[in-house]
Amino acid sequence: TNTMEKSFMQWLKDCDKYLSRFIPLSIHDLPDASWRDYYEDGMSPEDAVQCANDDYWDGQMSLATEGQWWS
C-alpha cells in the first residue's frame, strides 16, 4: 500500500470514529458516500461525515443527534 492510500485508509477510520460518537453505526453500514472525493478535496473527517449526511444519508445523522434516530 502506498503512503497516500495508507493515509486515506487512516482518514476513513477517523471518519468512522467521528460518526460513532453520534450513532451506533459505521460509515460502512450507511449508503456509500464519495469518501475518496472528500479526502482528495482536503476535507476533515468531521466535514466529510457532515457532507455524507447531507448528500447521501438524507440527514439521518442529524435525526440521531436530535434523539430521533429510532423513532
N, C-alpha and C positions, 0 to 999 in steps of 0.2 A: 504494500500500500504506500503510495507516495505521501509526502507531507501534507499537501493540500487536502487529499482525501481523508487523511487521519484527522486533520483539523475540522473538516466538515463533519465527520462522524462524532467528534467530541462536541461540536456545536449543536448537533442534532440531539445528543444526550442532554445537553444543557436545556434545550427547548423542552424536552420531555420532563426534566426535573421541574422546570418552571410551571408547566401545565399541571403537574401532580400536586402542586400547592393549592390548586383550586378545585380540581375534580379527581375522583379516584380512577382515572383512565390514563392510558398512554396516548401519545400522539398517533401511535400505530393502531389504536382502537377506533379512531375517528376517520372520516373521509380524508383521502390524500390531499395534501396541500403542496404548493410549489416550493418545497423546502430548499432545493438547490438554488432556485432563483433568489429566494430570500437571503440565503447565505452569500451568494455572489453579489447581491446588492449591498452587502455590508450591514445587514440588519442585526441588531442584538437578538438573542433568543427571546427576550420578552416581547420585542416589537414583532418578531416573526410569528409568535403564537397569537398575538392580538390580530395580526393580518389574516392568519389562517382562520381564526374565529370569525372575522368579518367576511372573508372571501369564500370560505368553503364549509364552515360549520354552522351557518345560519345563526350565529350569535349564541350557540349552545353554552359556551363557556361563560358568557355574560349571565345567562339564566342560572348557571351553577353558583356564581359568586353572589347572586341575589337570593340563594336558597330555593330556587325554583326548579333545579335540575330533575328531581324525581317527582314533581307534581303532575 
